[in-house]
Every structure is written in C-alpha cells, then in structure tokens.
Amino acid sequence: MLIGLVRDSVMQCFCHTCRAPGILPSVVSRRSAPIKKNNKIRSKQPRLNKKVKFITTEIRCQEKSRGGLSYEVILAEPAPNVAVPKRPVTPGKNVSVEEIEQKLKAAEERRISLEARKMAEISIKLAKVEEATRKKDEITNEFITQTKEQLETKMEHHVEKRDAIISDMKEKLKIHAQEIEKTRETLEQQKANEQKAIEEKLKTAQALRDENIKKMLDRLKEHNTIKIAEIKTQNNQLENQKLEEKARIIENKLFTAEQNREKELLKKIEKVQKLERRAEVVRQNKAQTQDIDGQQSPIASSG
C-alpha cells in the first residue's frame, strides 16, 4: 500500500482538473468510511469560481538501518474536533414509594449477604493462614529439636571419644614412664655392677702385678739395682697408662649412657606436656560450646 501511495503521488498529473480535492482509491478502502450514495436528483447550478483544494501529501524518509528506508506518508491535515451527538434523555417512569422501599430493602439484603459471604471467605482464608503458620511453627520447632538432639549426641560422642583417647594416651604414657624408670634402674644397676667388676679387676690386676714384680725381683736380684728400678718404673707407667685408658673408656661410656637417658626423659616429658596442653585446649573448647548452647537455649525458648 505504501509503495502504491508513493507511486500515485509521484506519477499523478499536475493539471487543475487532476488536482481536484479527493482521496486516493487505495486509501479509501482503509482510512475513510464508506461513502453513502445520495439518490437525490441533482439540478444543474451555475459554476462558481471557487478555489481548488489540494491534497496535502507529505512523505518523510528515514534510514533505519544500512540499506533500509522507512517512509511516513501524511495524506491530509488533521480534521477538526467533531462534536459527539448526545443521547436523548428518556422520560422517567412513575415509580411509587413502596417500589423504591422494596428496591432499597432488596439492595440492603444483597449488600448484607455479600458482606456475610466476604466475611466468611475472609475467615476461611484467615483460618488457612493460621493453620499454615501453625504447621510452619511446628515444622521449625521439630527441626530445631532434631538438630539440637543431633548436635548434643554428636558432642557427647565426641567428648566420649576424646576422653577415651586421652585416657588411652595417659595409660600409654604411664606404661612408658614405668618402662623408662625400669630402664634407668637397670642402667644404674649395670653401672654399679660394672664399677664393682672394674674394681675387682683392678684389684686382681694389682695383685697379679705385685706377684709378677715380686717374681721378677726375685729373679733379678743379681742384676743391677738401677736397671731394676728403671724396669719397675716402666712397668708401673705402662700399667698406669693401661688402667687410665680403660677407666677413661668406661667413663666415656657411662657419660654417653647418662646423656642418652636424659634426652629420652626430656622427650617423654615434652610429649606429656603437649598432651596436657591439648587436653586443656579441649576442655576450654568444651566450656565455650557449653556456654554457647546455654546462650542459645534461652533465645530458642523466647523465640
């Protein structure tokens, strides 16, 4: 339709007869109302010199997108405001007072019944809302109680497990401390026995040395006294060096054994202290959780 309007407006003739006022046939079917035929007999009248009215046609072109055009065709000026015909007032009927009262009474009854029906619907809705809130509260309370019971059971199980672990560790540490004490006593006993054995060996060695010296002196009575003294001093020095070396070796062994024992004792004491600190932290956490539960229980009861 738009292309036809543009074509007709561009290709129409520009003479006065073709430019007489009128509406294009393509627009009549869509924009204007159907024209009623007038069957009145027309009489010939003299022609008057009137100004010829022209169609105010305007075409506006706008490029909406690349390669696309949008046309707006204005065919005529806006028509003036047309007065809408008023409906004729029908004459009123003669209504009696009784009929008016009956109508008012019926209207009042209808209003009362409507209000009662609305109130019944509102009460039903309120009852449903109350039931829904009650069910919601029951569900929330049940959920709270269940979660609280589950948390309490978990906490009790955790506390029992922790107490069992702590008691087990204490028992193990006690047994280990007893073993350490036993080993210490055995080491001390071994040390005392070794010292006794060393003393006995030294005594026997001294006795043997004295006997050997006496034998050697008896054999070397014929030799010179100077050579005998030198030999005796050399033997004494050698024996003393051997004895000192043996004593030093034994002392080093005893010292290393004592250091190892002290290190083991320190390690065990550190382990016991760590376990005691962990137990203290667990007790503090338990006290904090009990305080939090005690604070939450009045909040839940108030809610």
Stockholm file with secondary structure:
# STOCKHOLM 1.0

chainA/1-303         MLIGLVRDSVMQCFCHTCRAPGILPSVVSRRSAPIKKNNKIRSKQPRLNKKVKFITTEIRCQEKSRGGLSYEVILAEPAPNVAVPKRPVTPGKNVSVEEIEQKLKAAEERRISLEARKMAEISIKLAKVEEATRKKDEITNEFITQTKEQLETKMEHHVEKRDAIISDMKEKLKIHAQEIEKTRETLEQQKANEQKAIEEKLKTAQALRDENIKKMLDRLKEHNTIKIAEIKTQNNQLENQKLEEKARIIENKLFTAEQNREKELLKKIEKVQKLERRAEVVRQNKAQTQDIDGQQSPIASSG
#=GR chainA/1-303 SS CHHHHHHHHHHSCCSTTTTSSCCCHHHHTTTSCCCCCCCSCCCCCCCCCCCCCCCCCEEEEEEEETTEEEEEEECSCCCCCCCCCCCCCCCCCCCCHHHHHHHHHHHHHHHHHHHHHHHHHHHHHHHHHHHHHHHHHHHHHHHHHHHHHHHHHHHHHHHHHHHHHHHHHHHHHHHHHHHHHHHHHHHHHHHHHHHHHHHHHHHHHHHHHHHHHHHHHHHTTSSCHHHHHHHHHHHHHHHHHHHHHHHHHHHHHHHHHHHHHHHHHHHHHHHHHHHHHHHHHHHHHHHHHHHHHHHHHHHHHHC
#=GC SS_cons         CHHHHHHHHHHSCCSTTTTSSCCCHHHHTTTSCCCCCCCSCCCCCCCCCCCCCCCCCEEEEEEEETTEEEEEEECSCCCCCCCCCCCCCCCCCCCCHHHHHHHHHHHHHHHHHHHHHHHHHHHHHHHHHHHHHHHHHHHHHHHHHHHHHHHHHHHHHHHHHHHHHHHHHHHHHHHHHHHHHHHHHHHHHHHHHHHHHHHHHHHHHHHHHHHHHHHHHHHTTSSCHHHHHHHHHHHHHHHHHHHHHHHHHHHHHHHHHHHHHHHHHHHHHHHHHHHHHHHHHHHHHHHHHHHHHHHHHHHHHHC
//
